[in-house]
Amino acid sequence: MSEISKLDQNLIIKKIDNETVNLQIIGNEMLMSIVGQFDQNLKDLSKLTDTNIFFRGNSITCKGKKENTDLFCKAIKFLINKYFLTNIIEKEDIVSSVKKKIDIEESNVKSFKQLIKTPRKSVIARSEKQSEYIKALKENEIVISLGPAGTGKSFLAVSVAVTLLMEKKIERVILSRPAVEAGEKLGFLPGDMKEKVDPYLRPLYDALYELFGADKINKKIESGEIEIAPLAFMRGRTLKNCFAILDEAQNATETQIKMFLTRIGENSKLVVNGDPSQIDLINKSQSGLIKSKKLLKNLNEIKIIEFDYNDVVRHPLVSKIIRAYQTRSTDDQD
């Protein structure tokens, strides 16, 4: 049975008048997931769609301007399809469901087609650009992604890497970052190399723990299936049968990125992620991320994905903050 037929069977929409629509959702568990604890999801949808929502039993009545009630109905359709595929509605899904970049009726099947199933949760694309990124991660040997914080660059790359490791299509996942942080040097930090590098790779650990669980991840690190290494330790290696991610690549020089990309070996995928607006190098002009993008953009074998504030999937305020800073930068240039 297709997602569309399931949707038709579990959702009845009745138009009351030009500003009122009634929705009946069939299935108590799905209904409770969509409504949320203490009706919080409906309250959030009410704010995001600028509508008034009334909930009783399995009936939801939505009042507002026609374009807003239409958006609310599309959001509910998105959430129902998400529930069918993953059996869970998450906080991020509420924001994703009303994003105008996603045409819920026409494109959500395309978005859900890029579903990534990991041991602890299923991950979906939350924008067209994320869908394009996941497709690139699966199909290309080298992917370079640029964009602001919160667009899912690292999380989605780790999700795909974990999936390939689970399916035994690769033997190892390698996570790497330039060790650049407020002028501190690795040698001055206490502990062995893993303990020195861990603080720099904490966001990647967080993604792994969320997808796998801490116990499994620690075991895979001990067995060598997941390897954590600073970028400097990649020199001289050939990466075979692995998925290697270079995160925070805006803090790598052009020479370092070249060194990382030329490590690629048989049956491997390499991903370079970075945010050009957050360079921590003392000499920001040394950052090689944008330079590498320009140099490699004409190679068909390398896929380059560029995110912007529209693709932010964290708190909705993050997108507004990024846009405000971008606007200020433009004003400063003028």
Rosetta blueprint (number, residue, H / E / L):
1 M L
2 S L
3 E H
4 I H
5 S H
6 K H
7 L H
8 D H
9 Q H
10 N H
11 L E
12 I E
13 I E
14 K E
15 K E
16 I E
17 D E
18 N L
19 E L
20 T E
21 V E
22 N E
23 L E
24 Q E
25 I E
26 I L
27 G L
28 N H
29 E H
30 M H
31 L H
32 M H
33 S H
34 I H
35 V H
36 G L
37 Q H
38 F H
39 D H
40 Q H
41 N H
42 L H
43 K H
44 D H
45 L H
46 S H
47 K H
48 L H
49 T H
50 D L
51 T L
52 N E
53 I E
54 F E
55 F E
56 R E
57 G L
58 N L
59 S E
60 I E
61 T E
62 C E
63 K E
64 G L
65 K L
66 K H
67 E H
68 N H
69 T H
70 D H
71 L H
72 F H
73 C H
74 K H
75 A H
76 I H
77 K H
78 F H
79 L H
80 I H
81 N H
82 K H
83 Y H
84 F H
85 L H
86 T H
87 N L
88 I L
89 I L
90 E L
91 K H
92 E H
93 D H
94 I H
95 V H
96 S H
97 S H
98 V H
99 K L
100 K L
101 K L
102 I L
103 D L
104 I H
105 E H
106 E H
107 S H
108 N H
109 V H
110 K H
111 S H
112 F H
113 K H
114 Q L
115 L L
116 I E
117 K E
118 T L
119 P L
120 R L
121 K L
122 S E
123 V E
124 I L
125 A L
126 R L
127 S L
128 E H
129 K H
130 Q H
131 S H
132 E H
133 Y H
134 I H
135 K H
136 A H
137 L H
138 K H
139 E H
140 N L
141 E L
142 I E
143 V E
144 I E
145 S E
146 L E
147 G L
148 P L
149 A L
150 G L
151 T L
152 G L
153 K H
154 S H
155 F H
156 L H
157 A H
158 V H
159 S H
160 V H
161 A H
162 V H
163 T H
164 L H
165 L H
166 M H
167 E L
168 K L
169 K L
170 I L
171 E L
172 R E
173 V E
174 I E
175 L E
176 S E
177 R E
178 P L
179 A L
180 V L
181 E L
182 A L
183 G L
184 E L
185 K L
186 L H
187 G H
188 F H
189 L L
190 P L
191 G L
192 D L
193 M H
194 K H
195 E H
196 K H
197 V H
198 D H
199 P H
200 Y H
201 L H
202 R H
203 P H
204 L H
205 Y H
206 D H
207 A H
208 L H
209 Y H
210 E H
211 L H
212 F H
213 G L
214 A H
215 D H
216 K H
217 I H
218 N H
219 K H
220 K H
221 I H
222 E H
223 S H
224 G L
225 E L
226 I E
227 E E
228 I E
229 A E
230 P E
231 L H
232 A H
233 F H
234 M H
235 R L
236 G L
237 R L
238 T L
239 L E
240 K L
241 N L
242 C E
243 F E
244 A E
245 I E
246 L E
247 D L
248 E L
249 A H
250 Q H
251 N H
252 A L
253 T E
254 E H
255 T H
256 Q H
257 I H
258 K H
259 M H
260 F H
261 L H
262 T L
263 R L
264 I E
265 G L
266 E L
267 N L
268 S L
269 K E
270 L E
271 V E
272 V E
273 N E
274 G E
275 D L
276 P L
277 S L
278 Q L
279 I L
280 D L
281 L L
282 I L
283 N L
284 K H
285 S H
286 Q H
287 S E
288 G L
289 L H
290 I H
291 K H
292 S H
293 K H
294 K H
295 L H
296 L H
297 K L
298 N L
299 L L
300 N L
301 E L
302 I E
303 K E
304 I E
305 I E
306 E E
307 F L
308 D L
309 Y H
310 N H
311 D H
312 V L
313 V L
314 R L
315 H L
316 P H
317 L H
318 V H
319 S H
320 K H
321 I H
322 I H
323 R H
324 A H
325 Y H
326 Q H
327 T H
328 R H
329 S H
330 T H
331 D H
332 D H
333 Q H
334 D L
